[in-house]
Amino acid sequence: KGEGLFQLPSERAGKTVTAYGNAALSTVQEKFGTASLLLDGSGDYAKTLSNSDFGFGTDDFTVEGFVRLTANGSDQHLFDFRNSSASDSAVHVSIASTDVVKVSYGSTDIITGITSLTTGSWYHLAVSRSSGSTKLFVDGTQEGDTYSDSNDYESSKPFVIGAAYDGSTESSAYIDE
C-alpha cells in the first residue's frame, strides 16, 4: 500500500506466510540471496491472511517479483489478492496457456502481455497503478495496453503466491523476491 513504500523495511510489520502442499524454499535456483520458493504445480502455494497492506483501495500500488517457469503451456496463477471468489474486487497476475502474462481484476482480464515466457529463464514481472493508470512490465518493458483503473481494491486482502485465491491453477515455477 502506498504508505508502506515510505517506511523503512525495519518499520514494516512482518507477515506470516503459510505454505501449502509441498511448497518449499529451494537452493537449486535463486535470483537473489540463497533460495527461492519452489512450486511444482500440484497443490503448492503460499498464502498470507487478509491484511490492510494488500487492500490497495484506490491508492497507487506496485506488485513485483521474479519468476522462473519450470513448465508452460497451461494456465498458472502467480499472484492473487482475491479473497473468496473469482469475481472478488482484486487484482491477480497469471500466465495464460499461451505463456503470456495476464493481469486481471476479478474475473476480467484487463492487460495481456505479448512476450511468451519460456522455461529456464528468470523474468521480472511488475504490475503498477499510478494516477489511475495500471501497467504490466516484463523485464522493465511495458507490455499490453495501459488500463484506465479507477477500481477500489478494498481495504484488506490476502496474498496468494503461486495459485489462485482458492488454491487452484497452481504455478510450476521458482518465485523470488
MOWO-V45860 format. One record per backbone hydrogen bond with DSSP energy under -0.5 kcal/mol. CO is the residue of the C=O (numbers start at 1). NH is the residue of the N-H. If there is no record, write none. Layout:
co={CO/CO}
nh={NH/NH}
This chain:
co={1/1/2/3/4/8/8/9/15/18/20/20/24/26/32/36/37/37/38/39/45/46/47/48/51/51/52/54/56/57/60/61/63/65/66/67/68/69/76/78/79/80/85/88/90/91/92/93/93/94/94/95/96/99/100/101/102/103/103/104/105/108/111/115/118/123/123/124/125/126/127/128/128/129/130/132/133/134/135/136/137/138/141/143/146/147/147/148/151/154/155/157/159/160/160/161/162/164/168/169/171/171/172/172/173/174/175/176}
nh={4/5/5/6/7/11/12/12/17/47/23/45/38/36/35/26/39/175/24/173/20/161/18/159/54/157/55/56/59/153/2/129/127/125/176/123/174/120/95/162/93/160/88/90/106/81/104/78/79/96/102/76/99/117/96/113/94/110/111/92/108/105/103/117/121/67/125/139/65/137/63/130/135/61/133/149/130/147/128/143/126/141/138/136/148/134/149/150/153/57/55/51/48/80/162/46/171/167/164/77/41/173/70/71/39/68/37/66}
